[in-house]
């Protein structure tokens, strides 16, 4: 996907609905993202320093696990907040949205 298309997709996804998060939720999610960012920078340094392929792969696996952890935390918040509220308000489409997202996460 070209950069412009990626930006359009992100803007499309992020502008339709909003989720109000508590300061604690925001802090927890942002802290996870900062750790992931540091791990990705570490990966870049490994490549730049011609590190052994297996060492880079092990670090890459760690990054993937960290992203999985971020997704699990955010998914839990989404289910407990957005999904429950949507069902209570009669929004049946929110369940289909969740199922579609879960299918993508499970690939």
Buried (B, 14 or more C-beta within 10 A) or exposed (E): EEEEEEEEEEEEEEEEEEEEBEEEBEEBBEEBEEBBEEBBEBBEEBEEEEBEEEEBEEBBEBBEEBBEEBBEBBBEBBEEBBBEEBEEEEBEEBEEBBEEEEEEEEE
